């Protein structure tokens, strides 16, 4: 789960429009399988001026995204530039994380989070966020992930991360776009 959040967060440049002032807005992904019988929906709000974004991720236990598992919120700074490959719809996106928050989304998950001492905490409460920055699988403040995104017709697709393209350095950013996870623009800011 945390891996997809990182992938999506690191893929946050937006739209195929040449004028970057038109990239601000709210974006949402479809209900997407992330393996191990978990599903997610991501929502992103981008503010390229002054260059930050907020991301809200909802995880579910069913393929209709109706049985909640947990919620995560992240904030980060983003920069974007044209990818030097000749395709104007491809952008390099660099995301430097500021903070991650997580909250269990059901009473059952509160019990599981507390039993497993999720991120070292055993006092989780329903819908109450805890700062998990740098804990569990979440990156710490100041960690930058480098990605490749594609923007077409008010849709955003992110790069595919693998062992050779983990986004930890600019040279290791993804080189292939994941066309199975699509974010659509909900509104302009």
N, C-alpha and C positions, 0 to 999 in steps of 0.2 A: 504494500500500500504506500509506504513512504517513498518508494522508488518512483511510482507514478507521479506523486505529488512533486518530487524534485524535477522529474522530466517536464511536467507541465509548467511548473514555475520557471524553469530555465528556458521555456519556449515562449516567452511573452513579448513578442513584438507584434504588430497587428496590421492586418489588411494589406491589400495589394496596391493601395493608393500611393501615389508618389508624394503627395503632400503629407508630411508626418503629423501635421496638426489635426488631420482627420483620423488618426489612429486611436485617439483617446476614446474610451467608451466602456460599456459593459459587455462581456462576452460569456457564453455558456457552452459547455460541451454536452453531448448526448449521454445517456446512461451507457457506460462502457464497462466491459469486463476487464478486470485487472488481475485475473487468475485467482486460484485458491478459493473459488466460490465467493469472491468479493466483487462489488461493482461500485462505480463512482460517478459523480457529476461534479464538474468543476465550474466555478464562476470566477471571473477575473474583472477587476476594475483597473483600467490603465489611465495614468495621468502623466503623459510624457513631459509636461511642464509642471513641476520641476523635475520629473524623471523618476517617479515611483509607481508602485502598483500594490494593490491589495488582492489577495486570493482567498477564496472560500471554497473548501473541498468538503463534500458530503460523501461518506462511504455507506454502502448498503449491503445487505445479505441476500438480495434477490435481484433477478435480471430485469425487473420493472422499476428498480430503485424506489421501492415503497417501504422497506423494512430497514430503518436506520441502524447503523453500527457506531459511527463516530463522526465528529465534525472537526475540521482543522482550518485554521486561519493563518495566513502568512503575510508579512509585509516585506518588501524588498525595493531596492533601487534598480532601475533598468537602463541599459543603453542599447542602441540599435544602430546598425550600419548595413549598407548593401553588401551582400556576399559577392565576392569577385568571380562569379561564374557565368556572367552574361545574362542570367535570368532575373529580371527586375522584381519578380514576385518572391525571391529568396532573400532573407535578411539574416545577418548575424545578430543574435540577441544574447546579451550578457546580463545575468541577474545576480546581484549581490544581496544576500539575505540580511535582514534586520532582525526579525522575530518570528517565531512559530508558536502558536497556541493550539491546544487540543482539548476536546471535551467529549465525554461519552454521550451517546444519543438516546439511550434507553436504560430503564432500570436494570435489565439483564446485563447490559454492557458496563454499567457502573460496578456491579458485582465482579465481573470478569476483570476490569481494569484494576480494581482493588486487590483481588486474589493474586493477580500476576504482578502486582506492583509496577504497573505500566509507567515507564520512564522514571522509576524510583519512587513513585508516589503511591500511598495506600489510602488516601483520603479523598478520592474522586467523588464528585457529586454530579447529578444529572444536569447537563447543559452548562456547567460551570467550567470555564476555560482555565487551563494552567499553562504557564510559560514553559515550553519544552525545548526552547532554543538550545542547541548543542547537546541535547539528551537523546537517548534511544538512537534512532536513525536520522534524526533531524540535524541539519548542518548548523554550525555556530554563526553568530553575528560576524559579518564580514566575509563569509565564504562566498565565492563567486562560481557560478556554473555557466558554461559557455554552450550555446545551442545554435541550431539552424532552424529557421521557421519559414513557412510559405504562407502567403496571403493572396487569396483570390476571391473576388465576388463577396466581400464581407465575411469570409471564412478564414480561419487560421488553423494551420496544421503544424505540428512540432516535429523535431528530429527524433530519430530512433537512437536510444542510448544502448551501447553494448560494451564489452570489455575493452575494445580498442578505441571506442568513441564514448568515453564516460563523461565528457564535458568538464574535466578537472583543470584543463589548460586550453588555451585557444587552439592549439594544435590537435587536441583530442576531442574537438566538438563533433557532433554527429554530421554525417555526410548524406544520409538518406532521410527522406520525410516519411512520417507515419501518417498515411492517409486514412487510417481506421479511427483515429481520434480527431474529431473536427470541432472547433469552437466557432460558434456563429455569433455575430454581433447582435446584441439585444437593443442597444441604444448608444447614441453618441453622447459624450459628456457635454 
